């Protein structure tokens, strides 16, 4: 057997590598525990080998970008999904947190709509709506169909398809806010807006928004879409103090929401974005521009056609007054002041049947405005007031000023002014009750009472005259003499008994109307002359009912007390008829028997005429709020003209009726001529005069109101039993109490 070689084979590291699998074995530098540094190939060699080695890598590199794009998008969606989950969790946490602070949903309820007071005239027409809303609630299918369509088109076009929250609209609003860089759209649905109006405060906080969403979802669950839309339209604010579509329609267009046109509905819907700023009472151009956007939205939603759009676009812009217009609002304000005393707090919608006749009201307003417009600059007059009362005490018309929109101050019932000689009938009434007659004679001449010397208008005196002539010519010296004879206290007692409520000063100058009164109370104090001697309760409200028909108050028409004896009524009417026929109020005369008295305060600051027929008692005042004198305006000029215009129209077509009471003139055998009594020292002279001129022919025509019944009444259709006032006729009495007691 051959012996193997014993030659030792040493491992080598630097020699050429033996192929693996050969008989020998070898290790390379890679097999070392610490590999040896390899010798770097030359640059030329690297350059030759690089293309071959890099080609596969380049191919792989060209494939990597596509794979990286998909991987990046995948990661983006992944993190977006994760973020959405966390955002949802956070949102849910916020909802739970703020929702937990709200009352239990079982206690939620729609709050009652603020009550509306609907005031209706005696002839069945709407005078006004009062209350926080200023309009009555109107059913969705009662109002003009253009109104809900316009509102949905501009505010919530997917109202009938969403569940209280509109994700599409919310996303659109967010995108718009992001692109515009400002918060311009809220994305709230009509349901959310209703929830905010009903339950929440107008503050922009996360808490309020969360509560709004929860309440909107609750509303959608509890009510139908039509109910939600109806509640919204009857409560939302439309600017200029108008809540609800009916109040807004009457405020801006003077009509019911049932009669609103397409262009008007578009204007109302446009106001919802900014009710105060876009109000046509403030900025008509801005309101009109917004209305055209609403019309375009309605056309886009195919709610209207091209012809309707064209017609509505061409409609003239709405011009609304800065405040409610129409003199009937003076009466409405007065009624609202009286309601609490009649029915207490208003807790629900009510209907007030007023005594105001809207036809007469409009006649009165037209007369006052015409005379001020025609004579304002020439005669320096800017204001007027008129009150007309029937024999039952019902106020049929009351104009409190030239323009209610510019001034809501009621000069008819709130302004106290000196009545001048329009106060003299109470002086003469006191004298007649103490035994004098219209034929009693006094000497019309300058008299001195203490430091006061009353003078007639223009300084003209007539010598010996009867009381009838003195009153017809409004002679100041005779009125002053009579006041001293009967005493100022007796005059004041008569005035208060007749209906004057204002405090009166007990001095001799009261004969010339130096104490201030309102037109309403002065006219009311003349009513007993017109109805035969009775003082009725002056009232503006005939009846108050709920919308369901329950009567809350009704004027019972209680019997009015007699305040003048029948024979004295006849004498007073005979004397004051002379004022209209031959005296200072000839411009007031018309086809009916009428009586009255003019009055003018010092320097023509106030001009009055209060007159009456057997149907109506009407008082008229002209002047200026600042007390500046007018230019020679007397009670026989503008006031008598306004009274004439109003009364002629008011009595058109009514059978003529005589004034109550009769008296036949019988000349006195011994005229009573007492000596003038001086006034106490320190008493101021009166700032009141009167006039005695009027020579313009007057018109003769018919009337409007029904003729009165022969028996005087204190309320419509209710006879008043006679009562005695005063006592038997006496030649002289020192006190009105003596007359009443018959002593």
C-alpha positions, 0 to 999 in steps of 0.5 A: 500500500502506498504511503501518503505524502507527509508534506505539510500544507500551510494555509495561505492568505495572499496567494491565488484563491483555490477553487472550492471543492479542490483537495486543498482548502484555503481561507480568504480575508473574508474568513478572518475574524477581523477582515483585512482592508481590501485593495481598492481598484483603480479609478479606470477599472471602476469606470469600466465596471461601473456601467455593468454594475449600475445598470440593474440598480438604475432599473430598480431606481426607476421603479422605486418612485411609483412604488414610493408614491403609492406608499406615501398616499397610503400613509396619508390616508392612513394617518388621515383616517386615524386623525378622523377617528381621534377627531370624532372621539374628541367631537363626541367627547365635546358633545357629551361634555356640553350635552351633560350640562344641558337640562334633560331632554324630557324637560325641553319644550317650545317656549310660547311666542310673545303675545300679540295684541291685534287692535281692530277699528270700530269698522273692522279694519286693522289699526295696529299690532302691538307686543314684542312681535308686532304682528300676529302668527300666520299659518304656513299655508295662509301666508304668501307661498313666495315667502317660504320659498324665498327663505329656503332658496337663500337660507336652506335650500335642502331644508326638506331633505336634511335631518336638522344638520346639513353636512353638504351646506356645512362643508360648503360654508367651511370651504368658503370661509377657508378660501375667503380667509374670514368667517362669512358663512355659518352653515346653519340650517333653518332648524338650527337658526330656530333652535338658536332663536328659541333657546340660546343666546346670540354668542359664538362659542363652541358650547353654544354651537354644540347646544344648537346642534343638539336642539336642532336634532330634537326639533326635527324629532318632535316636529314636522318640517312644516311646523318648524318652518312655520315657527321660524317664519313667525318668530325670526327678526326682520329688522325695524322692530319686526318679529315674524313675517306678518309684522315685517309685511305690515311694517315695510309694505303696509299689508298682510303677509297673505298679500305679499308679492314675489319681489316683496317676499325676496326682500323679506328673505334677504333681510335675514342675513343682516336685518338691521343693516339691510332694512329698507327703512335704513338702506333701500339700495342694499335691501334691493340688491340683496333681494335680487340675489334671492330672486336669482337663487329662487330661479336657480332652484326652479321655484320661479320661471323666467317671466316671474323673475323678470317681473320681480326684478323690474319692480320698484325698490321699497321705500319704508319710513324710519318708523310706523306711519299713520296717525292711528298709531297714536290711538294704538299707543294709548290703548296699550297704556290702558290695557293693563288696567282693563285685563291685567298682564297680557299672557296670550294673543288678544284682539282689541275692538277699539272705538276708533273709526279708521275712516274718520281717523284718516279724514282727521289726519288728512286735514291736519297734514294739509293745513300744516303743509299749506301754511307751515312756513307762511304762518310758522306752524309745525304741529296739530292735534285733533280729538273727536268723541261721540256722545257715549264717550267713545273716542272716534278719532285722535291725531296726536301730531303731524307725522307719527313716523317722525314723532311718537309724542301724543300731543292730543293726550299728553301735551298740556297747553293753555286753552285761552278763551276755549276755557270760557264756557266753564266760566259762563256755565258757573255764572248761569248755574248761579242765576244769570241768563244769556240775556244778563248784561255786563259792561264791556269796558276796560277793568282793573282787577288788582294789578291786572287789566284784562284787554279784549283782542285788538283793544276793542270794547262794545259797552253794554252787552248780553252774556250771549254776545260777550261769549260769541265775541269772546270778550275778555273783560266780561269773562274776567268780571264773571269770574270775580262774581262767581269766584275762581273756585266755582269755575274750577269746580265746574271744569272738573265736574265737566271732565277736566282732570289737570290741576287748575290754578284758582286765580281770576286769570283762569277766565282766560285759560291760563291753566294748561290742559290737554286737547283730549280732556278739553274736548271731553269736557265739552261732550256734556254740552252735546249729549244733553248734560251727561258726563260719559266715561271717555274710552278707547276700548270697547271689547277685548277677547282672546283669539278663541273668542273668550271675552276678557273685557267689555265696556258695559256702558254704565249710565253716565251721571248728569253734570248740567241741568237741562235748562242750563244745557239749553242756555249754553248751547244757545250762547255757543251756537252764536260763536259759530253763526256770528262770532269768532268761529264762523269758518267752522259753520256747516249745514248742521246746528253746531256750537263751540268756542275758539281759543288763542293763547298769548302771542298765538302760541296756541290756537284752539277750536272745540266744537260739537254737533248732536253727534260728535264733539271735536277739538282741534289744536295748532302750535309748535312743540318749542312754544314759538309763536305762530304768525297771527294764527287764531282759533278762528283760522286754522283750527276752525278750518280743520274742524270744518273739513273733518265735521263736514265729511264725518256727517255726510249723509246723516239726517240733521239733528238739533242740539239738545236743550231749548232756551228763549231769549227774554231781555232782563228788566234790571241788568245786573252790573256788579262793580269789578273786584280787585285782585290780590296784590302780587297776582300775575297778569294772564298770558292769554288772549282771544280773537274776534274776526272771521269773515270767510264764507263757509261751505254747506254739506252733509255728513257721515255718522248716524244721528243721535237718539232723542234720549241722551246716552252714555254708551251706544244704544243705552239710555241714561236716566235723568239726574238733577244737577244744581238746584232751582234757579237763583238770582245770586249764589256765593258757592256752587255747593249752595247751588247743588245743595239747593240752599 
